[in-house]
Amino acid sequence: SPPRFHRAMPLEVIPRIADLAQRLSDDYAVSLILAGGDASAHPRFLDIVTMLSSCAPIDIVTHGAEIDAAMLDHFSALQNVALQLSVPSPDEHRYRFLTGGGRLDRVVETALYASAAAVPLSLSAVLTNVNLEDAAPIVHFAAELNADYVVLNRFLPSGRGAHYENRFGIAQEAFAQAVDDASTVGKARNVRVYASGALPGVRRRKMESLKMTVSVDGGIRICSLADAALGTVDEAGDALLAKYYAFWRSDQRLAGCFCSTL
């Protein structure tokens, strides 16, 4: 939704998330991804990172423009915080177009700060008609920035993006070829490449690598694009897992979730 409709997660929800993560960590390997949008846009961003860092490793997904050297020193002291920079293109002009005026030089600056602070770094990109040719160059770019891996996401026409399907949408075959090309570069440059999105076999992968979304009110969703809640962070962990696995083992469909249609 447009920025004026954005909602920030209340700080009161964070201890509830931490409690669920700690309960689950007794029996499972748990990690947290702070995303959004851009996680660093939250007005209490640093407080949230600090509060959650004691209960599980954290990946922060961000464009990086608001991350400075002091923040990265703070993350380094917490020891289990990693940074994932959203880089849709290593080409300055395409980057500016796809980010609505963002500056690629700020990404490079943030990556250099991360390297100096020994904060693990990765890159992610949503591939569209506009930047499909950038898949392999993004991996080269990741190697130059000392990033550990790259996540390539296939553009899904959701939210405001639904209005741009004809302009930005790409076929599965084209996406798969781009990922293959990027993976070849990754092997040569020692950068791991992962593909994400509504891909064949996704229901099996959802069970092998469980991932749930916590919304601003503490509701838990199977998919960040779906309105229907699975439960809340206050429920017993095993009960949530049981409902999660029951859904992906079934042939149920979920409105808004592209993966559930495959």
N, C-alpha and C positions, 0 to 999 in steps of 0.2 A: 504494500500500500504506500501511498505518498508519505513523505516524512512527517507531515502534520498529524498523521494518524498513527505514527509509531508509538509503541508502549514499551517502557523500560521495566524489566523485572524488578519488583520490590525487593529491597535488601532482606526483608523478613523471610523470603522464600529460600534464600541461600543456605541457611543452616539446615533446612529440611532436605535439601538436595545432598548436603554433606552427610547427613544422617543416613539417608538411603544408600549412598555410595559406601559408607563404612560398614553398613549391615551386609551389603552384597559382597564386600571385599573379604569377608570371613570365608567365603566359599569360591569366589570367582576373581579373576583378574579384571579390575575395573579401571577405566580411564574416562576422562571428561573432555568434551570438546566445547569450547566457548565460541559460539558463532552468532548469527543474527539474521541477516545483515552482518555488520561489522561489530565484533564484540567490543572493540575499544571505544565505540560511540556511547556506551553506557556511562551515565554520569558518575557511577561508583565502580568503575571498571577495576581499578587497582584493589579496592577493598574486596571485590568478589574473587579476584585471582588469589589474593592472600588467604581469604577464608576457606577456599576450596583446596588450596595446594597441599594442605596437611593430610587430606584423605585419599587423594588419587592423583596420578600424573595428569597434566592438563595440556591440551593443544589449543592455542588461541588462533582463530581464523580472522584475518584482518587484511585490509589493503595496506596497512603499515604507515600511513601518512601521519598518524598521531602517536606513533611509538617512537620514543626518543632514547638516548643513551642511558639516562637515569632509570627509566622503566626497565630497560634490559638488564641493567646491573641489579635491580630489584628482583627480576625473574631469575637471574643467575643465582642469587642468594637463596631463593626458594628451592632450587635444585631440580625440581621435577616439572618445570614449565617449558614448553616448546612453542615455537612460533610457526604458523603457516601463512605465508603471504599469498594473497590472491593476485595473480599476474596473468591477465588474459592475453597478453602479447608482450614480447620483448621489443617490439617496434614502437618507438615513441609516439607516432601519430595514431596508430591503432589503439595503443594503450589509452591515450587521451580520449579517443572517441568512445571506447567501450566502458570507460569508467566515468564518463561525464565530466571530463576535464582534469582527471588525475595526472600526477606527475611521476613518470617512471624514475627519475633521478632520486625521488624520495624513497622509493622502494629499494634502490641500490644502497642508499645511505643507511636505511634501517637494517638491511641484510649485513652490511659491514659492521654496524653496531652489534648485531646479534653474534657475529663471528668473534668479535673482540671480547664479548661478554661470555663466550662459550655457551650460548643458548642454542639448542638444536633448531635447525631451520628446514622447512619444506616449502614447496610452492604448490598452488592449485590453480586450475583454470577451467572455466566453462567454455567449451568449444562450440562455436556457432558458424554460420556461413561466412561471417566476417573474418574470423581468425583460425579457421580450420587448418590453414597452411602453417600456422605457428606452433603446432603440437611439438614437432621435433626441435625447432629453435628454442622453445621454452625449456626443453631438457638441457640444451647447450647452456642456456642462460642460468639454469639451476646449478650446473656444474661450476660455472664461473663464480657463483655466489656461495659455493660450498654447501649447497642444500643436500639433504640426505635422500629425498625422494620427491616425486611429482605426482599429484592426483589430477587426472584429466576427467572432467565431468561433461557428459553430453547435455547440451541445452534441452531443457524441458519447458514447454510453453505453459507455465503456471503463473498465477498472479497477474501482474501487469505484463509479464512476458507473453501471456496468451495472445495479446494483441499483435505480437511480432513473429508469430510462428512462421508465416510465409517468408519473412525477411531473414530470420535468423536460424530457422530449423535446419537440421541436417539429418540425412538418412543414416540408419544404423550401419550400413555397409561403409559409408564414408567415414563415420566415426571410428569403426573398427580398424580401417586402414591407417587412419591418422595415429591411433594408439600403437599399432604395429610399428609404424615408422619411428615413433617416439621411443618405443621400447628398444629398437635397434640402436638408436643413439645412446639410450640409457646404459646399455651393456658396455658400450665403448667408453662412456664417460663415468662409469661407476655411480649411476644415479638410478634408483629404483623407480619404476613407473607403474601406477595403478590406474585402472579405469573405473569410473563410477557413473551411476545413472540407471535408467530403466533398461537393463540389458538381459539377454537370454540367461536363464538359470538363476535369476535374481532371488527367487523365493528360497532356493537352497542356500545361497550365500547369506541371506538374512538370518538363517538359523545357525550357520557356521560362525558368523561374526555379528552377534546381537548388537543392535543399535536402536535406542529409543530417544525421543525428543521430549525435553521438559519445556513446557510453555511458560509464559510470564506468570501465570497464576498457580504454578506447581502441578498442573495437569500433565499427564504423560501420554504421549501420542506415538503410535507406531511409525508415523510418517509426519515430517514437518509440514507437508502440504495438505494434510487432512485435518478436518475440523473435529472429527470424533475423537474423544479421549479414551484411552485404554484404562486409565485409573489416575491415581495421584501419587506424589512422592511419599506420602504418608503410609501407603499400603505396605504390607509385608512383601519383601523382595521376591520370595518364591511364588507368591500369588501373581505378581506382575509378570514374572518370567513364564509362568504357566499360561497366562492369557496371550502373551506374545507368541510363544511357540504354537499354541493352538491355532492362532490366526494364520501363520505362515504355512502350517501343515495342511490347512484347509484350502478350499478353492474360493474363499470369500473375496469379494472386491470391496475396496474402500474408496469412497468419493474423494477425488483430489489426489490419490496416490497412484502414480503411474506404475510402480513396481507390482502392485497387487493385480494388475491386469495381465501380467505375464505368467 
